[in-house]
Structures are given as C-alpha cells and as structure tokens.
C-alpha cells in the first residue's frame, strides 16, 4: 500500500480545489460615503436606504423634515425601478427621527413603520 492510497498527495501538500488561494476573490464593495453620511445616525437605518437618499439629493437629516416617504420613494424608483418596497418603512422612520426631538425609542425600528 502506497502513501498515495491513504492520503492524496494534493491534500497533503495543500493543493487542490479546497486549498485554492482565496485572497484573489473579489472583496465586497463598501459604500463609504453612505456609511459616513448623517443618515447613518438614525438607529437601524439600512445602508442601502442611506445610499438611495444621497442619490436623490438628500444629504442631511434636516432635509427629511416635512417630506413624504412615498414621494421620496418615487424619486428613488425613477432612478432605480427595481428598488424594493421594504425601504418605505426605513424612509418613514428616518423622517420621524428628523422631525422628533427626542424620538421615542419604540418608533426607531422599521417594523414600527410597516403598513
């Protein structure tokens, strides 16, 4: 019986598909602008919603005051028609946070703003 019969030499020397160099995999892109935006001060805010707000020109929290979540969502849909509906709850929460000082903690979760 040879050593090759017991342990495959490729596995022994770290070769083969399970030992491929994973450092060449694409890294997930991080939206640093959205992460560092004032929108991320809103508890439980989704980074994708922060990116949407930046893309439609809302860069500061005070710009959300007096706005309708549905109208902002329509602006976002004009840019990206495939935008999912769940983001309306995040927009409503963001508007609530901007308009109320101090906000009620139970209202700072998107589930509280779902229809």
Secondary structure by P-SEA (a helix, b strand, c coil): ccccccccccccccccccccccccccccccccccccccccccccccaaaaaaaaaaccccccccccccaaaaaaaaaaacccccccaaaaaaaaaaaaacccccccccccccccc
